[in-house]
Amino acid sequence: MYVASLPDILRGKVWAYSDEARRKSKRQKDLSDIMRLVEAHPELRSQLPLQIASQLD
């Protein structure tokens, strides 16, 4: 059975958050998910776009 890797999950969350057509509440949840992933796995922070990384500080 195949499962998504952490970098793949993060990439998907970044893509979803970056989609301006998504509802604001969904985008806020995506940002929260990104924050939780980076808190649990700090090595993923380097893979974030600067715009999103700056919002996590």
C-alpha positions as CSV (number, residue, x, y, z in Angstrom):
1,M,0.0,0.0,0.0
2,Y,1.3,3.4,-0.9
3,V,0.9,6.5,1.3
4,A,1.8,10.1,0.7
5,S,5.1,11.3,2.0
6,L,5.3,14.3,4.3
7,P,6.8,16.6,1.6
8,D,4.0,15.5,-0.7
9,I,1.3,16.3,1.9
10,L,3.0,19.7,2.5
11,R,3.1,20.5,-1.2
12,G,-0.6,19.7,-1.5
13,K,-1.5,21.9,1.4
14,V,0.6,24.7,0.0
15,W,-1.2,24.3,-3.3
16,A,-4.6,24.3,-1.7
17,Y,-3.8,27.4,0.4
18,S,-2.5,29.2,-2.6
19,D,-5.7,28.6,-4.6
20,E,-7.6,32.0,-4.4
21,A,-10.8,30.3,-5.6
22,R,-11.1,28.3,-2.4
23,R,-13.3,29.5,0.4
24,K,-11.4,31.6,3.0
25,S,-12.3,29.2,5.8
26,K,-10.8,26.3,3.8
27,R,-7.7,28.3,3.1
28,Q,-7.3,29.1,6.8
29,K,-7.6,25.4,7.6
30,D,-4.9,24.7,5.0
31,L,-2.6,27.2,6.7
32,S,-3.3,25.7,10.1
33,D,-2.4,22.2,8.7
34,I,0.8,23.6,7.2
35,M,1.7,25.2,10.6
36,R,1.1,21.8,12.4
37,L,3.2,19.9,9.9
38,V,6.1,22.4,10.2
39,E,5.9,22.4,14.0
40,A,6.0,18.6,14.1
41,H,8.7,18.4,11.3
42,P,10.8,21.6,11.3
43,E,12.9,20.3,8.4
44,L,9.9,20.9,6.1
45,R,10.0,24.6,6.7
46,S,12.7,25.0,4.0
47,Q,10.2,23.7,1.4
48,L,7.7,26.5,2.1
49,P,7.3,29.5,-0.2
50,L,8.6,32.7,1.5
51,Q,5.1,34.2,1.5
52,I,3.7,31.3,3.6
53,A,6.8,30.9,5.8
54,S,6.5,34.6,6.8
55,Q,3.0,34.0,8.0
56,L,4.0,31.3,10.4
57,D,6.3,33.5,12.5
